[in-house]
Amino acid sequence: MKKILNTRVWILTVAVLVGTVSCTEEEHMLRGTTTNLEEELLIEPINVQIIAAPEEDRLPTDLKAEVTGPHASEVYMMSGEKQLILKTNEEDPRLATLALDIRRVDPITADNPVQFTLTLTAEGYEVVNRVFHLTDASGETCGIRLTREDDSNVKAEDITSGR
């Protein structure tokens, strides 16, 4: 008896669904349904390699990265996150990478560049400000060496050429 009742309920449900779909005009089926086709694309990455001060055996644990400037709102991590997180090299704790990307629909050109400043800070170390002025979406890799505040002979430096 239960099996017959379950079969009847199933047949009745299918009949109601088929009847509803077949009696509805096609143009009314999707009324009120919207699709968001907005695409925010991440453009070629900027890989920043951070190297500890020459006399150090690891990067400072309180090292922080911040992006400021006119297009700072367009700078994201490769993962799509807005918060900048340094990824320390597991094999060599003197190295870390910061994979940045630009989220922009408009193309990056000489007339429509992306400009921002990457600031690296850690207690006891020189503050590093690396200015980016991107005029195309070709990507970039740069290296930054940290130095101690009390080391007057060596200053923090950008060890690769930038744009």
Secondary structure by P-SEA (a helix, b strand, c coil): caaaaaaaaaaaaaaaaaaaaaacccccccccbbbbcccccccbbbbbbbbcccccccccccbbbbbbccccccccccccccbbbbbcccccccbbbbbbbbbccccccccbbbbbbbbbbcccccbbbbbbbccccccbbbbbbbbcccccccccccccccc
